[in-house]
Each structure stands twice: as structure tokens, then as C-alpha cells.
Amino acid sequence: MKSLVAVDGSEASKNALEYAADIADAMDGSITVVHAVDPTAYDEGGDEPALSLWESEPRLVIESVEDAEARGQHHLEDAANLAAELGQDVETELLYGNPVVTITSYAEEEGFDTIFVGHRGRSGRAGMMLGSVAKSLVERATVPVSVVR
């Protein structure tokens, strides 16, 4: 079984990797860990969405491609180290673009059997407004997706 695990440095993505490692052990499978670099504006603070442009301006951060790549490589290294602790030898891949599109396209092109992804459990208006990468992966993927909390 060829598994893809998407990581973002969150506790939920670490849980997804641990779950994928258990499945890989049971099925003598392989794991590739990916992180998608999408250096666009992101919300840095607060649980509630900004109600106006005035409110949102101090909360937005523009991340350079170099910073996004360095952050992504860090997440991949952490994931590879965790996998090694779990007895798994994983491959890592830094992808570029919108995480949902990039991860699902990569999974299909490379012939993965399944995708594992963490879900942070963002709730309320922020979750509805920002959407969920995990939810979008489930909707777009052509292979089964396991969402781990």
C-alpha cells in the first residue's frame, strides 16, 4: 500500500503520520510525506474572522517563497524524524501551489493508494469562512482520504 501523508507542522498532522505508520506496518506499505508551499497571505491571529479590512490589515502576513520553503522543509524534517522513531523510512517531497490541488494531483499522478491528513478542528465562523484543507482534500481526491484529529 502506497500512502501519502500531508503535513503542516500541526499536532493533527503528526497524529496522521503516526496513524499512517501503523497502517503501513500492518500492510507492509510505504509512506511519502508531503508539504505544499503556498506563500500567500495567511491569517496570523484570532479565532474569529476579521469583519472588516481595517481589522484584518494588522493580522495578515505575506510570506516570502524562501521563508515558506524553509518552513516546509522544517515540517518535512520533523515528520521524517518522527517516522524514524516509529520505525518507518519515509520519502519526503516539497510541493508548490494550493495545498488541495497540489496534493490531490500529486497523489493521482504518483499512484498513491490513500492520503492521510490531520484536521485541526477549527470550528465556528472561522472554519466556515476559511474552509478546511482536510474537507477539500476529501472532496477532490480520487483515492480514499483518512482524516485524523
C-alpha positions in Angstrom: 0.0 0.0 0.0 1.4 3.3 -1.1 0.4 6.1 1.3 0.8 9.9 1.2 0.8 11.9 4.4 0.3 15.7 4.2 1.9 17.6 7.0 1.7 21.2 8.1 3.6 21.0 11.5 0.4 20.7 13.5 -0.3 18.1 16.2 -3.1 16.8 14.0 -0.7 16.2 11.1 1.7 14.3 13.5 -1.2 12.2 14.5 -2.0 11.5 10.9 1.6 10.3 10.3 1.5 8.1 13.4 -1.7 6.5 12.1 -0.3 6.1 8.6 2.8 4.4 10.1 0.5 1.9 12.0 -1.3 1.1 8.7 2.0 0.8 6.8 3.3 -1.6 9.4 0.2 -3.8 9.2 0.2 -3.8 5.4 3.9 -3.7 4.6 3.4 -0.4 2.9 5.4 2.7 2.1 4.9 6.4 3.1 5.7 9.6 1.3 5.3 12.7 3.4 4.5 16.0 1.6 4.1 19.6 2.5 2.7 22.1 0.0 4.3 25.6 -0.2 1.8 28.2 -0.9 3.4 31.5 0.1 0.3 33.7 0.1 -1.3 35.8 2.7 -2.5 33.9 5.8 -4.3 34.9 8.9 -1.9 35.1 11.9 -4.1 35.6 14.8 -7.5 35.2 16.4 -10.1 32.6 16.3 -12.8 34.8 14.7 -12.5 36.1 11.1 -11.9 39.8 10.6 -15.1 41.6 9.9 -13.6 44.5 8.0 -10.5 45.3 6.0 -9.4 47.7 8.8 -9.5 44.8 11.3 -7.7 42.3 9.0 -4.8 44.5 7.9 -2.6 44.0 11.0 -3.4 40.3 11.1 -2.1 39.5 7.6 1.4 38.4 6.9 2.9 38.0 3.5 5.4 35.1 3.5 8.3 35.0 1.0 8.8 31.9 -1.1 12.2 31.4 0.7 10.5 31.5 4.1 7.7 29.2 3.0 10.3 26.7 1.6 12.3 26.8 4.8 9.2 26.3 6.9 8.1 23.5 4.7 11.5 21.7 4.8 11.4 22.0 8.6 8.0 20.3 8.7 9.3 17.6 6.4 12.4 17.0 8.5 10.3 16.9 11.7 8.0 14.3 10.1 10.9 12.2 8.8 12.4 12.2 12.3 9.1 11.2 13.8 8.7 8.4 11.2 12.2 7.1 12.0 11.2 7.0 15.7 8.2 4.9 14.6 10.4 2.6 12.6 9.4 3.9 9.2 11.7 5.0 6.4 9.8 7.7 4.6 10.4 9.8 1.5 9.6 13.5 1.6 8.5 15.9 -1.1 8.1 19.6 -1.0 5.3 20.6 -3.4 4.3 24.0 -4.7 0.9 25.6 -5.0 -2.5 25.4 -3.5 -2.3 22.5 -1.0 -5.6 20.9 -2.0 -5.0 21.0 -5.8 -1.3 20.2 -5.5 -1.6 17.3 -3.0 -4.5 15.6 -4.8 -2.9 16.0 -8.2 0.4 14.6 -6.9 -1.4 11.6 -5.3 -3.1 10.8 -8.5 0.0 11.3 -10.7 2.2 9.2 -8.5 -0.3 6.4 -8.0 -0.8 6.6 -4.2 -3.5 4.3 -2.8 -4.5 6.6 0.0 -4.0 10.0 1.6 -3.7 10.7 5.4 -4.2 14.3 6.6 -4.7 15.9 10.0 -7.6 18.1 10.9 -7.2 20.8 13.4 -10.9 21.0 14.3 -11.3 24.7 13.5 -14.9 25.5 14.2 -17.4 28.2 14.1 -17.4 31.1 11.6 -13.7 30.9 11.1 -13.9 27.3 9.9 -16.8 28.0 7.6 -15.2 31.1 6.1 -11.7 29.7 5.7 -12.8 26.2 4.8 -10.9 23.1 5.7 -8.0 21.7 3.7 -8.9 18.3 5.0 -12.5 18.6 3.9 -11.4 19.9 0.5 -9.0 17.0 0.1 -11.8 14.6 0.8 -14.0 16.2 -1.8 -11.3 16.5 -4.5 -9.2 13.3 -4.1 -9.6 10.3 -6.4 -8.3 8.0 -3.7 -9.5 7.4 -0.1 -8.6 10.1 2.4 -8.2 9.4 6.1 -8.8 12.5 8.3 -7.1 12.2 11.6 -7.5 14.5 14.6 
